[in-house]
Amino acid sequence: MYDLKIVNGAIIDGRGFQSYSADIGIANGRIVAIGKLESEAASIIDASGLTVSPGFIDLHTHSDASFLIDPSADSKVRQGCTLELAGNCGMSFCAPVQGAAVEQSEQRWQMYGPDIAINQPENTLHWRSFGDYMDTLDSKGSTLNIASQVGHGTIRAGVIGFDDRAPTVDEITSMATLVSESLDAGALGFSTGLFYAPGSYARTDEIVVLAREAAKKNKLYSTHMRDESNYSISLIGSIEESISIGRLSGARVQISHLKCLGPETWGQAAELLSRIEHARNESIDVAGDQYPYTAGSTNITGAIFPRWTQTGGREGTLKKLSDESLYPSIVEGIAADIERRGGADKIVIANYPSDRSLEGKNLAEIAEKLGNSPSEVAIMIYRESETSVILHSMDEPDVEIIAQGKWVSVASDGSSIKTSGVLSTGKPHPRSYGTFPRFLARYVRERCVVSLEEAIRKMTSLPASRLNLSQRGAILPGFWADIVIFDPAKIMDTATFASPHSYATGIPHVMVNGVQVVNNGTLTNERPGKVIRRFDG
């Protein structure tokens, strides 16, 4: 007798093959049988007219704190996600936290607003040990499976601070030890944010040394590249640096959120894919991921403040802003970066607890209202507190070309949030609610950029393979029963930039480890998610 049986569905098993009709028997959290199943089941789902696929694996998220704040954070599970990988872009801001990384971590917590009650020693959520952080996640429970990487930026801030310099021998040894310990404690990869301070202060040789720790354990090295536009070494130069790190360290490389950022890079998408394919032909294991939007999102300092202004952390930046001799150069540098992004009207305030009335407005609108320049508005906002922004900086043809890349997974670069409570604040990027349904609706059903079977592969077995997960990402006997049932004719994202807190439609059922977390479109309030620390987790 099965715990659950799914009958009459069209199965797309996640490996790129054509769909077929069969029943699925589930027991003890796993798929135990596929075929015409006659045995009884405690519960039966009739999937007539629907597609049954593996649960979607979101390879690039920033949900490090989401499930600590609210274990039922559900914007992801309601779009079919059953596993999230956090700790991306060099930011594992919960752990391991020490030294100057404490300030960095606290700034991130403040972006959630003042209403979060944190019942931890000294009213903080900082763990020196990555293992302790994962243990805490485990004790909280979650609707879906959670995995994490350890971030270079967090480790570098903790060991070196926000100085723009190379590490000493002792410092590089300390960083390598923290990376290794975190990987042993269950981090499934090591990530860098070479675009962001303090990661941007690291030279390539530093990253090679640290990425070797991931290579030794056959874990992933993922990177927000040094440049996705023309800030420093160029988009193509950054791709080559990423490939070089893989070549020299032996690590498997995941290039995060592939894009051509800003008008000067538009039209280079095919070249990006060509460089990846060429590297793979040289036996360098390089792949990428992408969110299906022409807008991105990050913090305002990372987006438009020159890197030299960020030495010394927030305190250092504020000190420079108060220096009359430096102020004109800062304004000029911010103005140049605004233009790289396509102009002030392309930069929208997403989450700003200091003044919620600015959320949803762009820098050009705010500047006109206040009678200041967009650069001065950005400085005014930053003086109050850090904020996240949405940046409309990509071109649709590039998005479609990257979406066709064989080695490009679908990933949100968002977080698990929800339509109520503390995680419902601001006007965040709609990708946190709509990435996977949007890809299936827009790029499969409407624009026919890829087939349905290929899209599902990009959401399931491909990201599972990047993490070396041996029992997830496909509908096969013995695999964990992470399953999504959706209507391919109706699946749709409803979240918009104007109204981002809106759940996807066309997904009546989602199972995590064999337990229904969405039943007939309604959350069941079950928390069967696991903290994934091993390849067979």
Buried (B, 14 or more C-beta within 10 A) or exposed (E): EBBBBBBBBBBBBBBBEEBEEBBBBBBEBBBBBBEEBEEEBEEBBEBEEBBBBBBBBBBBBBBBBBBBBBBBBBBBBBBBBBBBBBBBBBBBBBBBBBBBBBBBBBBBBBBBBEEBEEEEEEEEBBBEBBBBBBBBBBEBBBBBBBBBBBBBBBBBBBBBBBBBEEBEEEBBEBBBEBBBBBBEBBBBBBBBBBBBBBBBBBEBEBBBBBBBBBBEBEBBBBBBBBBBBBBEBBBBBBBBBBBBBBBBBBBBBBBBBBBBBBBBBBEBBBBBBEBBEEBBEEEBBBBBBBBBBBBBBBBBBBBBBBBBBBBBBBEBBBEBBEEEEBBEBBBEBBBEBBBBBBBBBBBBBBBBBEBBEBBBBBBBBBBEEEEBBBBBBBBBBBEEBBBBBBBBBBBEBBBBBBBBBBBBBBBBBBBBBBBEEBBBBBBBBBBBBBBBBBBBBBBBBEEEBBEBBBBBBBBBBBBBBBBBBBBBBBBBEEBBBBBBBBBBEBBBBBBEBEEBBBBBBBBBBBBBBBBBBBBEEEBBEBBBBBBBBEBEB
